[in-house]
Amino acid sequence: MKEIILFEPPEILVVTLEGVLKAEEVRKMFQKWATFVDPSKRVKVLVDFTTLKEIPPDTREALKEGGRKFQMSKVASFGASTKLRVLAGLVLKMIPQVDKSAFFKTEAEARAWLAEE
């Protein structure tokens, strides 16, 4: 897996995921998140699934564990296949620290939703 993580002040964490997500790489990814945002502060997350191929079962557990360390007011994802939308949607529902989440076809739609109050 390759990930690109950017922070757009004041509150948007932009994550691009590529290839196949592996559990150990996901754990390292969440460690990187903490260098961008204080885990106790609310953040909005924009996730680009365009080039992600797979989320194996052990990786889903790592996503759930890591996600619980951050306070996310909104998670907007785009570019996911139907299968990845279902899998990621299930993971997001298991993270009580995510207030709202939604999937979109385009980045523009996802960003517009994040900008809504």
SERO-4910 file (N, C-alpha, C, O; in steps of 0.05 Angstrom, whole numbers):
BEGIN
 pado doro    nc1    nc2    nc3   cac1   cac2   cac3    cc1    cc2    cc3    oc1    oc2    oc3
  Met    A     17    -23      0      0      0      0     18     25      0     39     25     12
  Lys    A      8     44    -14     21     70    -13     -1     90     -4    -23     89    -13
  Glu    A      7    107     15    -13    128     23      1    155     22     25    158     26
  Ile    A    -16    174     16     -7    202     16    -25    216     36    -50    215     34
  Ile    A    -13    230     56    -28    244     76    -21    273     75      3    280     77
  Leu    A    -41    290     73    -37    319     73    -56    331     93    -78    321     98
  Phe    A    -48    354    105    -66    368    123    -72    395    110    -54    410    103
  Glu    A    -98    401    107   -107    427     97   -119    442    120   -142    437    128
  Pro    A   -105    461    131   -115    477    154   -142    490    146   -145    497    123
  Pro    A   -160    493    165   -155    488    194   -162    460    203   -155    453    225
  Glu    A   -177    443    186   -187    419    198   -190    395    180   -203    376    187
  Ile    A   -179    395    156   -183    373    137   -158    357    133   -137    367    126
  Leu    A   -160    331    139   -139    312    134   -146    298    108   -167    285    106
  Val    A   -128    299     89   -132    287     62   -115    262     60    -91    263     63
  Val    A   -128    239     55   -115    214     54   -120    200     27   -143    196     19
  Thr    A    -99    194     13   -101    179    -12    -89    151     -8    -66    149      1
  Leu    A   -105    131    -14    -96    103    -10    -94     89    -37   -111     92    -54
  Glu    A    -72     74    -40    -67     61    -65    -60     31    -60    -47     25    -41
  Gly    A    -68     14    -79    -61    -14    -78    -77    -30    -58   -102    -27    -57
  Val    A    -64    -47    -43    -77    -65    -24    -69    -55      4    -46    -54     11
  Leu    A    -89    -49     21    -84    -41     48    -75    -65     65    -87    -86     65
  Lys    A    -53    -61     79    -43    -82     97    -44    -71    125    -40    -48    130
  Ala    A    -50    -89    144    -55    -81    172    -32    -66    184    -36    -45    196
  Glu    A     -8    -75    181     15    -62    193     20    -34    181     27    -15    195
  Glu    A     15    -31    155     18     -5    142     -4     14    152      1     38    154
  Val    A    -28      4    158    -49     20    168    -42     31    196    -47     54    202
  Arg    A    -30     14    212    -22     22    239     -1     45    237     -3     64    252
  Lys    A     17     42    219     37     64    214     24     89    203     32    111    210
  Met    A      4     85    186    -10    108    175    -23    125    198    -22    149    197
  Phe    A    -36    112    217    -48    126    239    -27    140    256    -33    161    268
  Gln    A     -4    129    259     18    143    273     25    169    258     30    189    271
  Lys    A     25    168    232     30    192    216      8    213    219     14    237    220
  Trp    A    -16    203    221    -39    222    225    -33    240    249    -38    264    249
  Ala    A    -23    227    270    -18    242    295      3    264    292      4    282    309
  Thr    A     19    262    271     39    284    267     25    308    253     36    330    253
  Phe    A      2    303    242    -13    325    228    -34    337    246    -38    361    245
  Val    A    -48    320    261    -70    330    278    -68    319    306    -59    297    310
  Asp    A    -77    335    325    -79    326    353   -103    307    354   -126    315    348
  Pro    A    -98    282    363   -120    263    364   -144    271    381   -166    261    377
  Ser    A   -141    290    399   -163    299    416   -180    321    402   -201    327    412
  Lys    A   -170    332    380   -184    353    366   -201    342    344   -194    322    331
  Arg    A   -224    354    339   -242    345    317   -230    351    290   -219    373    286
  Val    A   -232    332    272   -221    336    245   -240    325    225   -256    307    231
  Lys    A   -239    336    201   -254    325    178   -234    309    161   -211    318    158
  Val    A   -242    287    150   -224    270    134   -236    266    106   -259    259    103
  Leu    A   -218    270     86   -225    266     58   -208    242     49   -184    243     50
  Val    A   -222    220     40   -207    196     33   -211    191      3   -233    189     -7
  Asp    A   -189    188    -11   -189    182    -40   -185    151    -43   -163    141    -38
  Phe    A   -205    138    -52   -205    109    -56   -200    102    -86   -200     78    -93
  Thr    A   -194    121   -102   -193    117   -131   -175     94   -140   -182     79   -158
  Thr    A   -152     92   -127   -133     71   -136   -129     49   -115   -111     33   -117
  Leu    A   -147     48    -95   -146     26    -75   -158      1    -87   -180      2    -99
  Lys    A   -145    -21    -83   -155    -46    -94   -169    -64    -75   -189    -77    -82
  Glu    A   -160    -65    -49   -171    -85    -31   -166    -77     -2   -147    -63      5
  Ile    A   -185    -85     16   -182    -82     45   -186   -109     58   -209   -117     63
  Pro    A   -164   -124     63   -166   -150     75   -178   -150    103   -178   -128    116
  Pro    A   -189   -172    113   -202   -173    139   -185   -162    162   -194   -147    179
  Asp    A   -159   -170    164   -142   -161    186   -137   -131    184   -133   -117    205
  Thr    A   -138   -120    160   -135    -91    156   -159    -76    166   -157    -54    176
  Arg    A   -183    -88    162   -207    -75    171   -206    -71    202   -214    -50    212
  Glu    A   -196    -91    216   -193    -89    245   -173    -67    252   -178    -52    271
  Ala    A   -151    -65    238   -131    -44    243   -143    -17    238   -137      2    252
  Leu    A   -159    -14    217   -173     11    211   -191     19    234   -192     42    242
  Lys    A   -206      0    244   -225      5    266   -209     14    291   -217     33    304
  Glu    A   -188     -1    298   -172      6    322   -159     33    319   -161     49    338
  Gly    A   -147     38    297   -133     64    293   -152     87    291   -146    108    302
  Gly    A   -175     83    278   -194    105    276   -206    113    302   -214    137    305
  Arg    A   -207     95    321   -218    102    348   -200    121    364   -208    131    384
  Lys    A   -176    126    354   -158    144    368   -161    173    360   -148    191    371
  Phe    A   -178    178    340   -182    205    329   -211    213    331   -229    196    328
  Gln    A   -216    239    334   -243    250    335   -250    261    307   -238    281    299
  Met    A   -268    248    293   -274    255    265   -303    265    263   -321    250    267
  Ser    A   -306    291    257   -333    301    254   -346    292    228   -370    286    228
  Lys    A   -330    290    207   -340    280    181   -318    264    167   -294    272    168
  Val    A   -326    243    154   -308    228    136   -321    226    109   -343    214    106
  Ala    A   -309    239     89   -320    239     62   -301    223     44   -277    229     42
  Ser    A   -312    202     32   -296    185     15   -305    187    -14   -329    191    -19
  Phe    A   -287    184    -33   -295    185    -61   -278    165    -77   -256    157    -69
  Gly    A   -289    157   -100   -275    140   -119   -275    110   -112   -259     95   -123
  Ala    A   -291    102    -92   -291     74    -83   -309     57   -101   -330     65   -110
  Ser    A   -300     32   -106   -317     13   -119   -340      5   -100   -339     12    -76
  Thr    A   -360     -8   -111   -382    -16    -94   -373    -34    -71   -381    -30    -48
  Lys    A   -355    -53    -77   -345    -71    -56   -330    -55    -34   -335    -60    -11
  Leu    A   -313    -36    -42   -298    -21    -22   -317     -2     -7   -312      3     17
  Arg    A   -337      9    -19   -357     25     -5   -370      9     17   -373     19     40
  Val    A   -378    -15     11   -391    -32     31   -371    -39     54   -378    -35     77
  Leu    A   -347    -47     47   -328    -54     68   -320    -30     85   -320    -32    110
  Ala    A   -314     -8     72   -306     16     87   -329     27    103   -326     36    126
  Gly    A   -353     25     92   -377     34    107   -381     18    133   -388     30    153
  Leu    A   -377     -8    132   -379    -25    155   -358    -17    176   -364    -15    200
  Val    A   -334    -12    167   -312     -4    186   -320     23    199   -317     26    223
  Leu    A   -329     42    183   -335     68    194   -358     67    214   -358     81    234
  Lys    A   -377     49    210   -399     46    229   -390     35    256   -403     39    276
  Met    A   -367     21    256   -356     10    281   -337     29    296   -326     22    316
  Ile    A   -335     53    286   -318     73    299   -336     95    310   -345    113    295
  Pro    A   -341     94    336   -359    114    348   -349    143    347   -364    162    350
  Gln    A   -323    146    342   -311    173    340   -317    187    313   -310    210    310
  Val    A   -330    173    295   -338    185    269   -367    194    272   -385    177    275
  Asp    A   -371    220    271   -399    230    274   -415    225    249   -438    216    251
  Lys    A   -404    231    225   -418    228    200   -399    218    179   -375    225    179
  Ser    A   -409    201    161   -392    192    138   -410    189    114   -434    184    116
  Ala    A   -398    193     91   -412    190     65   -393    184     43   -369    191     44
  Phe    A   -403    171     22   -387    164     -1   -397    180    -25   -421    184    -28
  Phe    A   -379    188    -42   -385    205    -65   -370    194    -90   -350    180    -87
  Lys    A   -380    202   -113   -367    194   -138   -342    210   -143   -321    200   -152
  Thr    A   -344    236   -137   -322    254   -143   -310    269   -119   -324    271    -98
  Glu    A   -286    278   -122   -274    293   -100   -289    319    -96   -292    328    -73
  Ala    A   -298    332   -117   -313    357   -114   -338    354    -97   -344    370    -79
  Glu    A   -353    332   -101   -376    326    -85   -369    322    -56   -383    331    -38
  Ala    A   -347    307    -52   -339    301    -24   -330    326    -10   -337    330     13
  Arg    A   -315    343    -23   -306    368    -11   -330    387     -5   -331    400     16
  Ala    A   -350    387    -23   -373    404    -18   -388    395      7   -397    411     23
  Trp    A   -391    369     11   -404    358     34   -388    365     60   -400    372     80
  Leu    A   -362    362     58   -345    369     82   -348    399     89   -347    406    113
  Ala    A   -352    416     69   -355    445     74   -382    452     86   -384    474     98
  Glu    A   -401    435     84   -428    441     96   -426    440    126   -410    425    137
  Glu    A   -442    457    139   -442    458    168   -460    437    179   -463    434    203
***
